Every structure is written in C-alpha cells, then in structure tokens.
C-alpha cells in the first residue's frame, strides 16, 4: 500500500507494544487524549484494546509509523467468538493476577479502576446476526496522522484481508459520544446493528458485509454474551 511520506504501514514486530499502547492512551478519551485520566496506569487500556490482538492475531494487525514512531494501528479478529475464547484462556488470567479487582463503591472509581474491573468482568458482546458479521476490527490514529486519508486506506486494507480470508462481514463498536468516528465508519459503508447503553457508557455497533450482500438490517436489541 502506497501512503504519503513519511507514513508507512507494516505488520507488528516484537517490542511494538509500548508504542501501540501509547496510541491507545492518547486516543483513549472517546477519541481524544486519555492521558490525564490514566496517569496511575497508562497501559490500562492498551492491555485490552491492543495487546491481545498483537499477541493472539498478529497476522491481522497493521501499525502505522512515521519518522517519530508508531502513530496508529488497525487491528482485527477473523472470528470474534474464537478470539474472545483465546482472550479468556490465554490473556485475561494474567491481567487478573497482576491487577486486583477494585473494591469499594463503583460510583467513586476512577477510569483506571473501571478498566481494572473490566479485566475481571469482561463483556464479550457480539452483535447479531453473528454469522453475517463474525469478524471485528478497530482503528486509532494520533492527531498527526489524522485528516490525511490514512484511516480509510488502513481500514480498506484490513477489510480486504478479512474478505480474502473468507469472512462474510465485520462489525465494530464505537462510543455513542464519538460522533466523528461514527461518521467515519458510516462513510466506509458500515450500518447500525445494535446499541448498548446510553451516553458516555453507551456503544453503537456497526456492521459491514464483505460478501456482497446488502447491509441495513437496522438496530436490534441485545443480550450481552460472556
């Protein structure tokens, strides 16, 4: 893939975790800089939203870098349920050993404590109809890489790879308050599948068929799967 210099897209290599985790942190506040909220544990989000993909499905991970280092990524799982099963067996036990479950009133937890609670109580939600949208993916870019068409190119590349591997469709989740991201995904052709929660705690799931079948089945109710 030809990207405008100085940007390059490549598969992950050993040692990339810290740079990719930094991207996750700097986009971890609904697409904005999350560093002020995660000073107690800057890698809290990365251990959920980046690390498992680099470790468990690196063939569907691409990192964007420039002369200053890693500045974005696009990550995917071919079969979401299979990925979450591996996460449960091979990844989450280590998180729970290292980071105790927070105690006290959840209303008083900061964001780090909320994420650590998620280590112990994950929500493996996959929108229906699952057979039509079994894959999932997500993307994050630092501000210096935004507005250049890089995100569209990265998503197009990985969606094409999922299609080549035989996936009939992919889904992704986006915060209800992250309107720019929602607009970006809709421009790529994603359509609503389900909505979970409301406000800052809410998530909109969008899907895209990769097998040529039409989208637009509408938002469906959900029951979180664990």
C-alpha positions in Angstrom: 0.0 0.0 0.0 1.3 3.4 -1.0 0.9 6.0 1.7 2.1 9.6 1.6 5.5 10.1 3.1 6.7 9.8 5.8 4.0 7.3 6.8 4.5 3.6 6.5 2.2 0.7 7.3 3.7 -2.6 8.5 3.0 -5.8 10.4 3.8 -5.8 14.1 7.2 -6.8 15.4 8.4 -7.7 18.9 8.8 -4.6 21.0 6.0 -2.7 19.4 3.7 -3.0 22.4 4.8 0.2 24.1 4.4 2.4 21.1 1.0 0.9 20.2 -0.2 1.2 23.8 0.8 4.9 23.7 -1.5 5.4 20.7 -4.3 3.7 22.6 -3.7 6.0 25.6 -3.6 9.2 23.5 -6.9 8.3 21.8 -8.5 6.8 24.9 -10.9 9.6 25.9 -13.6 8.9 23.3 -11.1 9.6 20.5 -9.3 12.4 22.4 -6.2 12.3 24.7 -6.8 9.9 27.6 -3.5 10.5 29.3 -4.9 12.8 32.1 -7.4 10.1 33.1 -4.9 7.1 33.2 -1.8 8.5 34.9 -2.0 5.8 37.5 -1.7 3.1 34.8 -1.0 4.5 31.3 -1.2 1.0 29.8 -4.5 0.0 31.3 -6.5 0.5 28.0 -3.8 -1.0 25.8 -3.9 -4.3 27.6 -7.4 -4.8 26.4 -7.7 -3.0 23.1 -4.2 -3.6 21.7 -2.1 -6.2 23.4 -4.4 -9.2 22.8 -4.5 -8.5 19.1 -0.7 -8.2 18.8 -0.3 -11.5 20.7 -3.2 -13.6 19.5 -3.9 -12.5 15.9 -0.8 -10.6 14.7 -1.5 -11.5 11.1 -4.5 -9.2 11.2 -2.7 -6.3 12.8 -1.0 -3.3 11.0 0.9 -0.5 12.6 1.2 3.0 11.1 4.5 4.7 11.7 6.3 7.9 10.7 9.8 9.3 11.5 8.6 9.9 15.1 7.5 6.3 15.7 4.2 4.4 15.8 1.3 6.8 15.3 -1.7 4.5 14.6 -2.9 0.9 14.2 -5.7 -1.1 12.7 -6.4 -4.5 14.4 -8.8 -7.3 13.6 -10.1 -10.7 14.7 -11.3 -13.1 12.0 -13.7 -15.0 14.3 -14.7 -12.9 17.2 -16.0 -15.7 19.4 -12.9 -17.7 18.9 -10.8 -14.6 19.6 -12.6 -14.0 22.9 -12.2 -17.6 23.9 -8.5 -17.3 23.5 -8.6 -13.9 25.3 -10.4 -15.6 28.2 -8.0 -18.6 28.4 -4.6 -17.1 27.4 -4.7 -13.4 28.1 -7.2 -12.4 30.9 -5.8 -14.7 33.6 -2.5 -12.8 33.5 -4.3 -9.5 33.8 -6.3 -10.7 36.8 -3.1 -11.9 38.6 -1.3 -8.6 38.1 -4.2 -6.2 38.8 -6.6 -6.9 41.7 -10.2 -6.2 41.3 -11.1 -2.8 42.7 -13.1 -2.6 45.9 -15.5 0.0 47.4 -18.3 1.9 45.8 -18.1 1.8 41.9 -19.5 5.3 41.8 -16.3 6.5 43.2 -13.9 4.6 40.9 -11.7 6.5 38.5 -11.2 5.3 34.9 -8.2 3.1 35.8 -10.2 1.3 38.4 -13.1 0.9 35.9 -10.8 -0.7 33.4 -9.2 -3.0 36.0 -12.8 -4.1 36.9 -13.3 -4.9 33.3 -10.2 -7.2 33.5 -12.2 -9.3 36.0 -15.6 -8.9 34.4 -15.3 -8.7 30.6 -18.2 -8.3 28.3 -17.8 -10.3 25.2 -20.6 -8.9 23.2 -21.0 -9.8 19.5 -24.0 -8.2 17.7 -26.4 -10.4 15.8 -26.7 -11.8 13.2 -23.3 -13.1 14.2 -23.0 -15.5 11.2 -23.1 -12.5 8.9 -20.7 -10.3 10.9 -18.3 -12.6 12.7 -15.1 -10.6 12.3 -14.4 -7.4 14.2 -11.8 -4.6 14.0 -10.9 -1.2 15.3 -8.5 1.6 14.4 -6.9 4.5 16.2 -4.7 7.3 14.9 -2.8 10.0 16.6 -3.7 13.6 15.6 -0.6 14.0 13.4 -1.9 11.1 11.3 -5.5 12.2 11.0 -7.2 14.0 8.2 -4.9 12.6 5.5 -6.9 9.6 4.3 -4.7 7.2 6.1 -7.6 5.8 8.2 -9.7 5.0 5.2 -6.7 3.3 3.5 -5.9 1.3 6.6 -9.5 0.1 7.0 -9.8 -0.7 3.3 -6.6 -2.8 3.5 -7.7 -4.9 6.6 -11.3 -5.3 5.4 -9.9 -6.6 2.1 -7.7 -9.1 4.0 -10.7 -10.3 6.0 -12.6 -10.7 2.7 -9.7 -12.6 1.2 -9.7 -15.0 4.2 -13.4 -15.7 3.6 -15.2 -13.5 6.2 -18.7 -12.7 5.2 -18.8 -9.5 7.3 -17.3 -7.4 10.1 -18.5 -5.4 13.0 -17.1 -2.8 15.3 -18.1 -0.8 18.3 -17.9 3.0 18.7 -18.8 5.2 21.7 -22.2 6.9 21.4 -20.5 10.3 22.1 -17.7 9.8 19.5 -19.7 11.3 16.6 -16.6 11.9 14.3 -15.8 8.2 14.5 -19.4 7.2 13.8 -19.4 9.4 10.7 -16.0 7.9 9.5 -17.4 4.4 9.7 -20.6 5.2 8.0 -18.7 6.7 5.1 -16.9 3.4 4.8 -20.3 1.7 4.4 -20.9 0.4 7.9 -24.6 0.3 9.1 -26.0 0.1 12.6 -26.6 -3.3 14.2 -27.1 -2.7 17.9 -26.9 -0.2 20.6 -25.8 -0.9 24.2 -26.3 1.6 27.0 -26.6 5.4 26.7 -24.4 8.5 26.9 -20.7 8.1 27.6 -21.3 4.5 28.8 -23.1 3.6 25.6 -21.8 1.9 22.5 -23.1 1.7 18.9 -22.2 -1.5 17.0 -22.0 -1.1 13.2 -21.6 -3.8 10.6 -20.3 -4.2 7.0 -21.0 -7.2 4.7 -17.9 -8.3 2.9 -19.6 -11.0 0.7 -21.6 -8.6 -1.5 -24.9 -9.0 0.5 -26.8 -5.8 1.4 -26.5 -4.2 4.8 -29.1 -2.1 6.6 -30.8 -4.6 8.8 -31.4 -2.0 11.5 -30.6 -1.7 15.2 -31.5 -4.8 17.1 -31.9 -5.4 20.9 -29.1 -7.2 22.6 -28.2 -9.6 25.4 -24.5 -9.3 26.3 -22.6 -12.5 25.9 -19.9 -13.6 28.3 
